[in-house]
């Protein structure tokens, strides 16, 4: 089957669209920043959401996601305005629309919507090189590649990703990276690459320092609690958590987040391991407030070689000591801070948690040290520096 435009552009939230669709706000007098992302806006609130919400103060921000199958006979574009001014665009493609046909349809949907809006100056912001398949024909005034992770090392990565990234690096005016380790790799491939490691919304997570009621699904869990929030995927060291939980049955592991790309049946199941599922960004400080130690049990493999976890400064902003496996960017940034403890083996992890529990008892020192570490690690600061680089590159 072939599909021919013009396609539909439907405003509202799928699958149950509101009776009164939210208003699409677009100012033709200011530039448009089109963000092309492999991450969904509503999945986990992280780097793209923090940055695009701030860029929406100066630009029309369009956040174009990967397609979602639809039972409709014709493709259409879901347009979902967010409260912060960002427009989320989701291509909805029929089940049998695949391969080159799917890329053409996404290209047509995107072109049609840009024309409908009357976009003048256009800038592109890539999170995934695979977006070149449907956006590579556009002629932006500026192209930014914000390389959060080494996506080619992730489970299920398309085989053509490496070649697409090479092409994107040739086109990009600027390359930003999510940490120093990945910057050291990308700066060999691009002359205008800058490291922008994990930042933090300090005020948001500092709410965890305030004594407050536990969420219902955490309230009955005893102390001490070792907490983690984030995506539970191939980067999560299942074996490490299982062994530590076995050796210390008095410790309670509170794991908050969706399970992705791994079989839930492979997760360790013990009375002291609690899977609470995904939570919203606004809910996270309440969970963090009830933890004694925050943990980052990342596996040491190719998928974690270049990561710079945003969780580290968030946990510290919440006033919680941290125990992490030896992720390179965590070690180099926080390894000598005395409140972020590094451990790889189960035995070392247990010793590190004991030290972290002792940290928590001297709360004044813990909070002062955390505040000294955080300094100007704010998303506002990162956004301002990125904007400055963009102005210089145009």
TORTI-63166 format. One line per field, with one value per residue (C-alpha): residue number from 0; residue in one letter; x, y negated, z. Coordinates in steps of 0.05 Angstrom, whole numbers, plus 5000, padded with zeros to 4 digits. Layout:
BEGIN
seq	NUM / ...
type	A / ...
px	X / ...
py	Y / ...
pz	Z / ...
***
This chain:
BEGIN
seq	0 / 1 / 2 / 3 / 4 / 5 / 6 / 7 / 8 / 9 / 10 / 11 / 12 / 13 / 14 / 15 / 16 / 17 / 18 / 19 / 20 / 21 / 22 / 23 / 24 / 25 / 26 / 27 / 28 / 29 / 30 / 31 / 32 / 33 / 34 / 35 / 36 / 37 / 38 / 39 / 40 / 41 / 42 / 43 / 44 / 45 / 46 / 47 / 48 / 49 / 50 / 51 / 52 / 53 / 54 / 55 / 56 / 57 / 58 / 59 / 60 / 61 / 62 / 63 / 64 / 65 / 66 / 67 / 68 / 69 / 70 / 71 / 72 / 73 / 74 / 75 / 76 / 77 / 78 / 79 / 80 / 81 / 82 / 83 / 84 / 85 / 86 / 87 / 88 / 89 / 90 / 91 / 92 / 93 / 94 / 95 / 96 / 97 / 98 / 99 / 100 / 101 / 102 / 103 / 104 / 105 / 106 / 107 / 108 / 109 / 110 / 111 / 112 / 113 / 114 / 115 / 116 / 117 / 118 / 119 / 120 / 121 / 122 / 123 / 124 / 125 / 126 / 127 / 128 / 129 / 130 / 131 / 132 / 133 / 134 / 135 / 136 / 137 / 138 / 139 / 140 / 141 / 142 / 143 / 144 / 145 / 146 / 147 / 148 / 149 / 150 / 151 / 152 / 153 / 154 / 155 / 156 / 157 / 158 / 159 / 160 / 161 / 162 / 163 / 164 / 165 / 166 / 167 / 168 / 169 / 170 / 171 / 172 / 173 / 174 / 175 / 176 / 177 / 178 / 179 / 180 / 181 / 182 / 183 / 184 / 185 / 186 / 187 / 188 / 189 / 190 / 191 / 192 / 193 / 194 / 195 / 196 / 197 / 198 / 199 / 200 / 201 / 202 / 203 / 204 / 205 / 206 / 207 / 208 / 209 / 210 / 211 / 212 / 213 / 214 / 215 / 216 / 217 / 218 / 219 / 220 / 221 / 222 / 223 / 224 / 225 / 226 / 227 / 228 / 229 / 230 / 231 / 232 / 233 / 234 / 235 / 236 / 237 / 238 / 239 / 240 / 241 / 242 / 243 / 244 / 245 / 246 / 247 / 248 / 249 / 250 / 251 / 252 / 253 / 254 / 255 / 256 / 257 / 258 / 259 / 260 / 261 / 262 / 263 / 264 / 265 / 266 / 267 / 268 / 269 / 270 / 271 / 272 / 273 / 274 / 275 / 276 / 277 / 278 / 279 / 280 / 281 / 282 / 283 / 284 / 285 / 286 / 287 / 288 / 289 / 290 / 291 / 292 / 293 / 294 / 295 / 296 / 297 / 298 / 299 / 300 / 301 / 302 / 303 / 304 / 305 / 306 / 307 / 308 / 309 / 310 / 311 / 312 / 313 / 314 / 315 / 316 / 317 / 318 / 319 / 320 / 321 / 322 / 323 / 324 / 325 / 326 / 327 / 328 / 329 / 330 / 331 / 332 / 333 / 334 / 335 / 336 / 337 / 338 / 339 / 340 / 341 / 342 / 343 / 344 / 345 / 346 / 347 / 348 / 349 / 350 / 351 / 352 / 353 / 354 / 355 / 356 / 357 / 358 / 359 / 360 / 361 / 362 / 363 / 364 / 365 / 366 / 367 / 368 / 369 / 370 / 371 / 372 / 373 / 374 / 375 / 376 / 377 / 378 / 379 / 380 / 381 / 382 / 383 / 384 / 385 / 386 / 387 / 388 / 389 / 390 / 391 / 392 / 393
type	X / X / X / X / X / X / X / X / X / X / X / X / X / X / X / X / X / X / X / X / X / X / X / X / X / X / X / X / X / X / X / X / X / X / X / X / X / X / X / X / X / X / X / X / X / X / X / X / X / X / X / X / X / X / X / X / X / X / X / X / X / X / X / X / X / X / X / X / X / X / X / X / X / X / X / X / X / X / X / X / X / X / X / X / X / X / X / X / X / X / X / X / X / X / X / X / X / X / X / X / X / X / X / X / X / X / X / X / X / X / X / X / X / X / X / X / X / X / X / X / X / X / X / X / X / X / X / X / X / X / X / X / X / X / X / X / X / X / X / X / X / X / X / X / X / X / X / X / X / X / X / X / X / X / X / X / X / X / X / X / X / X / X / X / X / X / X / X / X / X / X / X / X / X / X / X / X / X / X / X / X / X / X / X / X / X / X / X / X / X / X / X / X / X / X / X / X / X / X / X / X / X / X / X / X / X / X / X / X / X / X / X / X / X / X / X / X / X / X / X / X / X / X / X / X / X / X / X / X / X / X / X / X / X / X / X / X / X / X / X / X / X / X / X / X / X / X / X / X / X / X / X / X / X / X / X / X / X / X / X / X / X / X / X / X / X / X / X / X / X / X / X / X / X / X / X / X / X / X / X / X / X / X / X / X / X / X / X / X / X / X / X / X / X / X / X / X / X / X / X / X / X / X / X / X / X / X / X / X / X / X / X / X / X / X / X / X / X / X / X / X / X / X / X / X / X / X / X / X / X / X / X / X / X / X / X / X / X / X / X / X / X / X / X / X / X / X / X / X / X / X / X / X / X / X / X / X / X / X / X / X / X / X / X / X / X / X / X / X / X / X / X / X / X / X / X / X / X / X / X / X / X / X / X / X / X / X / X / X / X / X / X / X / X
px	5000 / 5023 / 5005 / 5001 / 4995 / 4968 / 4964 / 4925 / 4954 / 4913 / 4920 / 4908 / 4932 / 4928 / 4892 / 4839 / 4841 / 4810 / 4745 / 4779 / 4848 / 4904 / 4925 / 4985 / 5028 / 5075 / 5111 / 5133 / 5179 / 5227 / 5270 / 5244 / 5286 / 5268 / 5292 / 5296 / 5295 / 5297 / 5271 / 5197 / 5179 / 5132 / 5177 / 5230 / 5243 / 5317 / 5366 / 5323 / 5264 / 5306 / 5340 / 5282 / 5237 / 5288 / 5300 / 5225 / 5236 / 5272 / 5250 / 5191 / 5210 / 5184 / 5202 / 5196 / 5192 / 5200 / 5136 / 5082 / 5038 / 4965 / 4905 / 4884 / 4888 / 4926 / 4987 / 4977 / 5017 / 4997 / 5011 / 5014 / 5028 / 5061 / 5052 / 5123 / 5113 / 5143 / 5103 / 5112 / 5102 / 5090 / 5083 / 5027 / 5041 / 4998 / 5025 / 5050 / 5086 / 5159 / 5229 / 5240 / 5165 / 5161 / 5219 / 5185 / 5119 / 5154 / 5190 / 5124 / 5090 / 5147 / 5151 / 5077 / 5074 / 5133 / 5098 / 5032 / 5064 / 5100 / 5169 / 5221 / 5290 / 5300 / 5352 / 5361 / 5380 / 5394 / 5393 / 5393 / 5432 / 5378 / 5334 / 5376 / 5332 / 5273 / 5304 / 5369 / 5340 / 5324 / 5367 / 5377 / 5415 / 5448 / 5456 / 5471 / 5486 / 5475 / 5508 / 5481 / 5505 / 5542 / 5477 / 5512 / 5531 / 5459 / 5419 / 5377 / 5416 / 5406 / 5468 / 5470 / 5475 / 5550 / 5549 / 5492 / 5531 / 5591 / 5546 / 5515 / 5584 / 5602 / 5539 / 5537 / 5561 / 5565 / 5572 / 5553 / 5565 / 5532 / 5598 / 5673 / 5687 / 5643 / 5671 / 5742 / 5717 / 5677 / 5727 / 5772 / 5716 / 5693 / 5731 / 5674 / 5656 / 5642 / 5628 / 5565 / 5559 / 5498 / 5465 / 5412 / 5349 / 5374 / 5311 / 5268 / 5308 / 5325 / 5252 / 5276 / 5314 / 5248 / 5215 / 5151 / 5102 / 5124 / 5087 / 5037 / 5077 / 5140 / 5110 / 5110 / 5181 / 5228 / 5294 / 5350 / 5329 / 5376 / 5341 / 5349 / 5307 / 5316 / 5307 / 5322 / 5354 / 5419 / 5459 / 5432 / 5475 / 5422 / 5473 / 5504 / 5438 / 5417 / 5480 / 5481 / 5408 / 5422 / 5481 / 5444 / 5371 / 5361 / 5373 / 5313 / 5325 / 5274 / 5278 / 5237 / 5231 / 5207 / 5238 / 5262 / 5299 / 5308 / 5260 / 5226 / 5231 / 5307 / 5302 / 5322 / 5262 / 5272 / 5231 / 5278 / 5277 / 5218 / 5201 / 5156 / 5151 / 5158 / 5143 / 5136 / 5192 / 5150 / 5143 / 5217 / 5236 / 5183 / 5213 / 5285 / 5266 / 5252 / 5318 / 5379 / 5428 / 5420 / 5452 / 5475 / 5489 / 5508 / 5538 / 5608 / 5598 / 5599 / 5531 / 5558 / 5628 / 5611 / 5552 / 5550 / 5490 / 5445 / 5424 / 5489 / 5478 / 5403 / 5414 / 5463 / 5415 / 5365 / 5414 / 5427 / 5496 / 5511 / 5542 / 5560 / 5597 / 5661 / 5630 / 5687 / 5652 / 5626 / 5696 / 5730 / 5678 / 5656 / 5705 / 5743 / 5682 / 5674 / 5599 / 5598 / 5628 / 5654 / 5650 / 5648 / 5642 / 5585 / 5632 / 5659 / 5589 / 5567 / 5626 / 5611 / 5538 / 5560 / 5603 / 5545 / 5498 / 5549 / 5551 / 5476 / 5483 / 5525 / 5472 / 5502 / 5568 / 5532 / 5490 / 5548 / 5592 / 5536 / 5524 / 5598 / 5600 / 5538 / 5562 / 5536 / 5514 / 5445 / 5408 / 5399 / 5474 / 5484 / 5429 / 5459 / 5528 / 5499 / 5460 / 5524 / 5560 / 5501 / 5504 / 5578 / 5570 / 5517
py	5000 / 4929 / 4867 / 4799 / 4732 / 4686 / 4720 / 4703 / 4661 / 4675 / 4634 / 4670 / 4728 / 4799 / 4845 / 4805 / 4735 / 4680 / 4648 / 4580 / 4588 / 4545 / 4485 / 4490 / 4428 / 4409 / 4343 / 4334 / 4278 / 4322 / 4381 / 4452 / 4506 / 4575 / 4629 / 4699 / 4751 / 4826 / 4812 / 4798 / 4733 / 4768 / 4828 / 4805 / 4731 / 4721 / 4680 / 4667 / 4644 / 4599 / 4566 / 4560 / 4530 / 4475 / 4464 / 4454 / 4387 / 4361 / 4406 / 4444 / 4515 / 4575 / 4643 / 4696 / 4768 / 4836 / 4863 / 4903 / 4954 / 4936 / 4978 / 4921 / 4932 / 4867 / 4837 / 4776 / 4731 / 4725 / 4654 / 4648 / 4579 / 4583 / 4532 / 4506 / 4485 / 4545 / 4579 / 4655 / 4686 / 4760 / 4793 / 4846 / 4897 / 4956 / 5024 / 5042 / 4976 / 4995 / 4984 / 4931 / 4920 / 4903 / 4853 / 4820 / 4814 / 4784 / 4736 / 4715 / 4707 / 4664 / 4622 / 4611 / 4589 / 4541 / 4510 / 4507 / 4468 / 4422 / 4436 / 4385 / 4395 / 4468 / 4498 / 4573 / 4608 / 4683 / 4734 / 4792 / 4795 / 4841 / 4779 / 4762 / 4812 / 4765 / 4697 / 4698 / 4659 / 4597 / 4535 / 4507 / 4445 / 4486 / 4561 / 4586 / 4658 / 4668 / 4735 / 4760 / 4832 / 4879 / 4905 / 4957 / 4994 / 5001 / 5065 / 5065 / 5008 / 5008 / 5032 / 4969 / 4923 / 4916 / 4894 / 4846 / 4815 / 4804 / 4767 / 4725 / 4706 / 4680 / 4637 / 4612 / 4542 / 4560 / 4624 / 4626 / 4688 / 4714 / 4725 / 4720 / 4792 / 4788 / 4719 / 4748 / 4797 / 4747 / 4690 / 4734 / 4733 / 4660 / 4595 / 4559 / 4609 / 4588 / 4629 / 4613 / 4666 / 4679 / 4619 / 4615 / 4576 / 4564 / 4532 / 4589 / 4645 / 4605 / 4617 / 4686 / 4655 / 4635 / 4687 / 4709 / 4766 / 4828 / 4846 / 4901 / 4956 / 4939 / 4924 / 4996 / 5012 / 5016 / 4980 / 4977 / 4964 / 4965 / 4928 / 4923 / 4887 / 4890 / 4938 / 5010 / 5038 / 5071 / 5018 / 5043 / 5095 / 5147 / 5196 / 5144 / 5124 / 5196 / 5215 / 5154 / 5164 / 5237 / 5220 / 5164 / 5184 / 5128 / 5075 / 5057 / 5043 / 4993 / 4993 / 4939 / 4939 / 4975 / 5041 / 5036 / 5082 / 5137 / 5192 / 5176 / 5250 / 5241 / 5190 / 5216 / 5230 / 5226 / 5200 / 5141 / 5120 / 5075 / 5055 / 4994 / 4980 / 4914 / 4848 / 4777 / 4726 / 4688 / 4750 / 4767 / 4721 / 4754 / 4822 / 4797 / 4764 / 4832 / 4865 / 4874 / 4885 / 4874 / 4927 / 4930 / 5004 / 4997 / 5056 / 5046 / 5059 / 5025 / 4991 / 4955 / 4939 / 4866 / 4851 / 4792 / 4806 / 4746 / 4783 / 4767 / 4693 / 4704 / 4752 / 4702 / 4644 / 4687 / 4695 / 4769 / 4802 / 4844 / 4911 / 4925 / 4976 / 4947 / 4910 / 4869 / 4801 / 4814 / 4832 / 4772 / 4722 / 4748 / 4802 / 4760 / 4725 / 4773 / 4775 / 4811 / 4880 / 4924 / 5000 / 5055 / 5123 / 5143 / 5143 / 5074 / 5049 / 5072 / 5037 / 4973 / 4974 / 4981 / 4918 / 4882 / 4899 / 4868 / 4806 / 4799 / 4795 / 4731 / 4694 / 4624 / 4646 / 4687 / 4627 / 4578 / 4625 / 4638 / 4563 / 4550 / 4604 / 4580 / 4509 / 4482 / 4550 / 4522 / 4536 / 4460 / 4452 / 4508 / 4480 / 4411 / 4437 / 4479 / 4419 / 4378 / 4432 / 4434 / 4358 / 4361 / 4418 / 4385
pz	5000 / 4986 / 5024 / 4993 / 5029 / 5051 / 5118 / 5181 / 5238 / 5299 / 5363 / 5428 / 5469 / 5443 / 5450 / 5488 / 5460 / 5503 / 5481 / 5480 / 5448 / 5478 / 5438 / 5393 / 5405 / 5349 / 5336 / 5264 / 5285 / 5324 / 5302 / 5307 / 5342 / 5317 / 5365 / 5336 / 5391 / 5403 / 5474 / 5486 / 5520 / 5569 / 5586 / 5636 / 5649 / 5634 / 5593 / 5531 / 5573 / 5617 / 5558 / 5509 / 5564 / 5572 / 5498 / 5491 / 5526 / 5463 / 5406 / 5379 / 5401 / 5364 / 5394 / 5340 / 5367 / 5334 / 5303 / 5339 / 5302 / 5291 / 5270 / 5225 / 5150 / 5138 / 5172 / 5215 / 5261 / 5334 / 5358 / 5434 / 5463 / 5531 / 5587 / 5580 / 5507 / 5473 / 5418 / 5418 / 5349 / 5343 / 5274 / 5276 / 5222 / 5198 / 5220 / 5151 / 5139 / 5146 / 5118 / 5065 / 5060 / 5134 / 5126 / 5067 / 5105 / 5166 / 5120 / 5088 / 5156 / 5181 / 5118 / 5117 / 5189 / 5182 / 5122 / 5159 / 5216 / 5168 / 5197 / 5177 / 5207 / 5227 / 5272 / 5282 / 5348 / 5341 / 5396 / 5347 / 5282 / 5255 / 5245 / 5184 / 5148 / 5149 / 5167 / 5129 / 5071 / 5113 / 5107 / 5177 / 5197 / 5252 / 5267 / 5337 / 5356 / 5431 / 5441 / 5508 / 5502 / 5456 / 5426 / 5382 / 5446 / 5469 / 5462 / 5398 / 5365 / 5289 / 5251 / 5208 / 5269 / 5266 / 5193 / 5206 / 5263 / 5218 / 5169 / 5225 / 5252 / 5182 / 5181 / 5253 / 5269 / 5343 / 5382 / 5455 / 5497 / 5561 / 5597 / 5593 / 5572 / 5511 / 5495 / 5494 / 5440 / 5398 / 5399 / 5356 / 5304 / 5307 / 5317 / 5353 / 5409 / 5480 / 5543 / 5581 / 5636 / 5679 / 5710 / 5764 / 5783 / 5854 / 5880 / 5855 / 5887 / 5950 / 5968 / 5989 / 6046 / 6078 / 6123 / 6088 / 6085 / 6045 / 5982 / 5995 / 5960 / 5999 / 6067 / 6093 / 6071 / 6132 / 6139 / 6121 / 6049 / 5990 / 5933 / 5858 / 5806 / 5731 / 5673 / 5692 / 5629 / 5605 / 5642 / 5709 / 5746 / 5764 / 5792 / 5838 / 5868 / 5877 / 5914 / 5960 / 5976 / 5992 / 6038 / 6073 / 6080 / 6131 / 6076 / 6033 / 5959 / 5931 / 5855 / 5821 / 5745 / 5683 / 5661 / 5589 / 5541 / 5593 / 5612 / 5679 / 5694 / 5698 / 5755 / 5824 / 5869 / 5944 / 6002 / 6010 / 5936 / 5918 / 5846 / 5848 / 5774 / 5738 / 5772 / 5747 / 5754 / 5805 / 5848 / 5853 / 5912 / 5956 / 5944 / 5952 / 6017 / 6048 / 6029 / 6073 / 6015 / 5940 / 5896 / 5824 / 5811 / 5738 / 5702 / 5676 / 5602 / 5534 / 5546 / 5608 / 5583 / 5568 / 5612 / 5659 / 5704 / 5719 / 5782 / 5818 / 5828 / 5837 / 5895 / 5926 / 5918 / 5956 / 6013 / 6003 / 6004 / 5942 / 5927 / 5854 / 5813 / 5782 / 5723 / 5694 / 5696 / 5766 / 5792 / 5759 / 5782 / 5850 / 5870 / 5921 / 5952 / 6011 / 6003 / 5936 / 5948 / 5893 / 5894 / 5842 / 5877 / 5923 / 5983 / 5967 / 5955 / 6024 / 6056 / 6017 / 6038 / 6111 / 6101 / 6068 / 6125 / 6172 / 6127 / 6135 / 6211 / 6205 / 6166 / 6172 / 6142 / 6088 / 6065 / 6066 / 6026 / 5976 / 5967 / 5956 / 5903 / 5866 / 5858 / 5792 / 5764 / 5746 / 5682 / 5675 / 5675 / 5624 / 5579 / 5581 / 5562 / 5505 / 5479 / 5478 / 5437 / 5389 / 5379 / 5365 / 5315 / 5272
***
